[in-house]
Amino acid sequence: MIPNAVLQDFETLPSDAQQQVIDFIAFIKARYQARVTKQPQSTLESSFGSIKVKKKVTLEQMDEAIRQRGATL
């Protein structure tokens, strides 16, 4: 809860100053929420986080593709 003295101080401010206090609170709230919602990522995730892959390939399939590519050269 906000102490009554703080509310009284707020109410004695001119309307433009009250708006600045409200804006500042909104700024702090947004800044705090951004820090809370930000989740740490591993180095690998942060390096390649923008890459989205829908198809999964096994190592065997990758090896076979490499062998086939080598045979056609």
DRENPA-363457 format. One record per atom (N, C-alpha, C): residue number from 0; atom name; x, y, z. Coordinates in nm, 3 decimals. Layout:
N
<NUM; CA; <X; Y; Z>>
...
END
This chain:
73
<0; N; <0.083; -0.119; 0.000>>
<0; CA; <0.000; 0.000; 0.000>>
<0; C; <0.087; 0.124; 0.000>>
<1; N; <0.036; 0.228; -0.059>>
<1; CA; <0.106; 0.356; -0.062>>
<1; C; <0.068; 0.434; 0.064>>
<2; N; <0.168; 0.485; 0.136>>
<2; CA; <0.136; 0.564; 0.256>>
<2; C; <0.051; 0.687; 0.221>>
<3; N; <-0.035; 0.725; 0.312>>
<3; CA; <-0.124; 0.840; 0.290>>
<3; C; <-0.045; 0.968; 0.260>>
<4; N; <0.071; 0.984; 0.324>>
<4; CA; <0.150; 1.104; 0.301>>
<4; C; <0.193; 1.115; 0.155>>
<5; N; <0.227; 1.001; 0.095>>
<5; CA; <0.268; 1.002; -0.046>>
<5; C; <0.150; 1.039; -0.135>>
<6; N; <0.034; 0.983; -0.106>>
<6; CA; <-0.085; 1.017; -0.184>>
<6; C; <-0.121; 1.165; -0.169>>
<7; N; <-0.107; 1.217; -0.049>>
<7; CA; <-0.135; 1.359; -0.027>>
<7; C; <-0.035; 1.446; -0.102>>
<8; N; <0.091; 1.407; -0.099>>
<8; CA; <0.192; 1.481; -0.176>>
<8; C; <0.160; 1.479; -0.325>>
<9; N; <0.120; 1.362; -0.373>>
<9; CA; <0.085; 1.349; -0.514>>
<9; C; <-0.032; 1.441; -0.550>>
<10; N; <-0.133; 1.443; -0.464>>
<10; CA; <-0.252; 1.524; -0.491>>
<10; C; <-0.224; 1.673; -0.487>>
<11; N; <-0.118; 1.714; -0.418>>
<11; CA; <-0.086; 1.858; -0.413>>
<11; C; <-0.005; 1.904; -0.535>>
<12; N; <0.043; 1.809; -0.613>>
<12; CA; <0.121; 1.845; -0.733>>
<12; C; <0.028; 1.901; -0.841>>
<13; N; <0.082; 1.988; -0.927>>
<13; CA; <0.003; 2.033; -1.043>>
<13; C; <-0.027; 1.914; -1.134>>
<14; N; <-0.130; 1.926; -1.215>>
<14; CA; <-0.173; 1.812; -1.298>>
<14; C; <-0.064; 1.764; -1.392>>
<15; N; <0.018; 1.856; -1.447>>
<15; CA; <0.125; 1.811; -1.537>>
<15; C; <0.232; 1.733; -1.460>>
<16; N; <0.260; 1.770; -1.337>>
<16; CA; <0.355; 1.697; -1.254>>
<16; C; <0.298; 1.561; -1.215>>
<17; N; <0.168; 1.555; -1.187>>
<17; CA; <0.104; 1.427; -1.157>>
<17; C; <0.117; 1.333; -1.278>>
<18; N; <0.098; 1.389; -1.396>>
<18; CA; <0.109; 1.308; -1.517>>
<18; C; <0.252; 1.255; -1.533>>
<19; N; <0.351; 1.337; -1.498>>
<19; CA; <0.490; 1.292; -1.506>>
<19; C; <0.515; 1.175; -1.410>>
<20; N; <0.458; 1.183; -1.290>>
<20; CA; <0.472; 1.075; -1.193>>
<20; C; <0.407; 0.948; -1.248>>
<21; N; <0.290; 0.960; -1.306>>
<21; CA; <0.220; 0.845; -1.364>>
<21; C; <0.301; 0.785; -1.478>>
<22; N; <0.356; 0.871; -1.564>>
<22; CA; <0.439; 0.825; -1.675>>
<22; C; <0.565; 0.754; -1.625>>
<23; N; <0.625; 0.809; -1.519>>
<23; CA; <0.746; 0.749; -1.463>>
<23; C; <0.715; 0.610; -1.406>>
<24; N; <0.604; 0.597; -1.338>>
<24; CA; <0.564; 0.468; -1.283>>
<24; C; <0.542; 0.367; -1.396>>
<25; N; <0.478; 0.409; -1.503>>
<25; CA; <0.456; 0.321; -1.618>>
<25; C; <0.589; 0.279; -1.680>>
<26; N; <0.684; 0.372; -1.689>>
<26; CA; <0.816; 0.342; -1.743>>
<26; C; <0.888; 0.239; -1.657>>
<27; N; <0.889; 0.260; -1.526>>
<27; CA; <0.955; 0.168; -1.434>>
<27; C; <0.889; 0.030; -1.440>>
<28; N; <0.758; 0.028; -1.445>>
<28; CA; <0.684; -0.098; -1.451>>
<28; C; <0.722; -0.176; -1.578>>
<29; N; <0.724; -0.108; -1.692>>
<29; CA; <0.759; -0.173; -1.819>>
<29; C; <0.904; -0.222; -1.816>>
<30; N; <0.991; -0.143; -1.761>>
<30; CA; <1.134; -0.181; -1.753>>
<30; C; <1.151; -0.303; -1.663>>
<31; N; <1.082; -0.305; -1.552>>
<31; CA; <1.091; -0.418; -1.459>>
<31; C; <1.034; -0.545; -1.522>>
<32; N; <0.919; -0.533; -1.588>>
<32; CA; <0.857; -0.650; -1.650>>
<32; C; <0.944; -0.706; -1.760>>
<33; N; <1.014; -0.619; -1.835>>
<33; CA; <1.103; -0.666; -1.941>>
<33; C; <1.216; -0.749; -1.882>>
<34; N; <1.266; -0.711; -1.768>>
<34; CA; <1.374; -0.786; -1.704>>
<34; C; <1.323; -0.919; -1.649>>
<35; N; <1.202; -0.920; -1.596>>
<35; CA; <1.148; -1.042; -1.537>>
<35; C; <1.116; -1.144; -1.645>>
<36; N; <1.061; -1.100; -1.759>>
<36; CA; <1.021; -1.193; -1.864>>
<36; C; <1.138; -1.239; -1.948>>
<37; N; <1.247; -1.170; -1.943>>
<37; CA; <1.364; -1.208; -2.021>>
<37; C; <1.426; -1.333; -1.960>>
<38; N; <1.437; -1.438; -2.040>>
<38; CA; <1.492; -1.563; -1.989>>
<38; C; <1.634; -1.581; -2.040>>
<39; N; <1.723; -1.627; -1.953>>
<39; CA; <1.860; -1.648; -1.997>>
<39; C; <1.868; -1.757; -2.102>>
<40; N; <1.957; -1.738; -2.198>>
<40; CA; <1.976; -1.837; -2.303>>
<40; C; <2.119; -1.888; -2.297>>
<41; N; <2.136; -2.010; -2.340>>
<41; CA; <2.271; -2.062; -2.347>>
<41; C; <2.343; -1.994; -2.463>>
<42; N; <2.473; -2.008; -2.468>>
<42; CA; <2.551; -1.946; -2.575>>
<42; C; <2.505; -1.995; -2.711>>
<43; N; <2.479; -2.125; -2.722>>
<43; CA; <2.434; -2.181; -2.849>>
<43; C; <2.299; -2.123; -2.888>>
<44; N; <2.205; -2.115; -2.794>>
<44; CA; <2.073; -2.060; -2.824>>
<44; C; <2.082; -1.914; -2.864>>
<45; N; <2.166; -1.838; -2.796>>
<45; CA; <2.176; -1.696; -2.830>>
<45; C; <2.245; -1.676; -2.964>>
<46; N; <2.334; -1.768; -3.001>>
<46; CA; <2.403; -1.757; -3.129>>
<46; C; <2.312; -1.793; -3.246>>
<47; N; <2.229; -1.893; -3.225>>
<47; CA; <2.146; -1.944; -3.334>>
<47; C; <1.997; -1.934; -3.304>>
<48; N; <1.958; -1.848; -3.214>>
<48; CA; <1.819; -1.838; -3.173>>
<48; C; <1.724; -1.798; -3.283>>
<49; N; <1.775; -1.731; -3.387>>
<49; CA; <1.686; -1.686; -3.493>>
<49; C; <1.662; -1.793; -3.598>>
<50; N; <1.733; -1.904; -3.592>>
<50; CA; <1.716; -2.011; -3.689>>
<50; C; <1.601; -2.101; -3.644>>
<51; N; <1.502; -2.117; -3.730>>
<51; CA; <1.387; -2.202; -3.700>>
<51; C; <1.385; -2.317; -3.799>>
<52; N; <1.387; -2.440; -3.750>>
<52; CA; <1.389; -2.558; -3.834>>
<52; C; <1.265; -2.641; -3.805>>
<53; N; <1.192; -2.676; -3.909>>
<53; CA; <1.072; -2.757; -3.892>>
<53; C; <1.099; -2.904; -3.921>>
<54; N; <1.196; -2.934; -4.007>>
<54; CA; <1.224; -3.071; -4.046>>
<54; C; <1.343; -3.123; -3.966>>
<55; N; <1.332; -3.245; -3.916>>
<55; CA; <1.440; -3.307; -3.842>>
<55; C; <1.515; -3.404; -3.932>>
<56; N; <1.647; -3.404; -3.919>>
<56; CA; <1.732; -3.490; -3.999>>
<56; C; <1.826; -3.563; -3.906>>
<57; N; <1.842; -3.692; -3.928>>
<57; CA; <1.934; -3.769; -3.844>>
<57; C; <2.076; -3.752; -3.895>>
<58; N; <2.171; -3.787; -3.811>>
<58; CA; <2.312; -3.781; -3.852>>
<58; C; <2.339; -3.877; -3.968>>
<59; N; <2.273; -3.991; -3.967>>
<59; CA; <2.290; -4.087; -4.076>>
<59; C; <2.242; -4.028; -4.209>>
<60; N; <2.129; -3.957; -4.206>>
<60; CA; <2.079; -3.894; -4.327>>
<60; C; <2.174; -3.785; -4.375>>
<61; N; <2.234; -3.713; -4.283>>
<61; CA; <2.331; -3.610; -4.321>>
<61; C; <2.456; -3.674; -4.383>>
<62; N; <2.504; -3.783; -4.322>>
<62; CA; <2.620; -3.854; -4.377>>
<62; C; <2.591; -3.904; -4.518>>
<63; N; <2.473; -3.961; -4.537>>
<63; CA; <2.436; -4.013; -4.669>>
<63; C; <2.429; -3.899; -4.772>>
<64; N; <2.374; -3.786; -4.734>>
<64; CA; <2.368; -3.672; -4.827>>
<64; C; <2.509; -3.626; -4.863>>
<65; N; <2.600; -3.629; -4.768>>
<65; CA; <2.738; -3.588; -4.795>>
<65; C; <2.804; -3.688; -4.890>>
<66; N; <2.781; -3.818; -4.867>>
<66; CA; <2.838; -3.920; -4.956>>
<66; C; <2.784; -3.906; -5.099>>
<67; N; <2.653; -3.883; -5.111>>
<67; CA; <2.593; -3.868; -5.244>>
<67; C; <2.647; -3.744; -5.314>>
<68; N; <2.665; -3.638; -5.242>>
<68; CA; <2.718; -3.513; -5.301>>
<68; C; <2.861; -3.537; -5.350>>
<69; N; <2.940; -3.612; -5.273>>
<69; CA; <3.077; -3.641; -5.311>>
<69; C; <3.083; -3.728; -5.435>>
<70; N; <2.985; -3.816; -5.452>>
<70; CA; <2.983; -3.908; -5.567>>
<70; C; <2.947; -3.835; -5.694>>
<71; N; <2.875; -3.724; -5.687>>
<71; CA; <2.831; -3.654; -5.808>>
<71; C; <2.933; -3.550; -5.854>>
<72; N; <3.036; -3.526; -5.777>>
<72; CA; <3.135; -3.426; -5.817>>
<72; C; <3.236; -3.477; -5.912>>
END
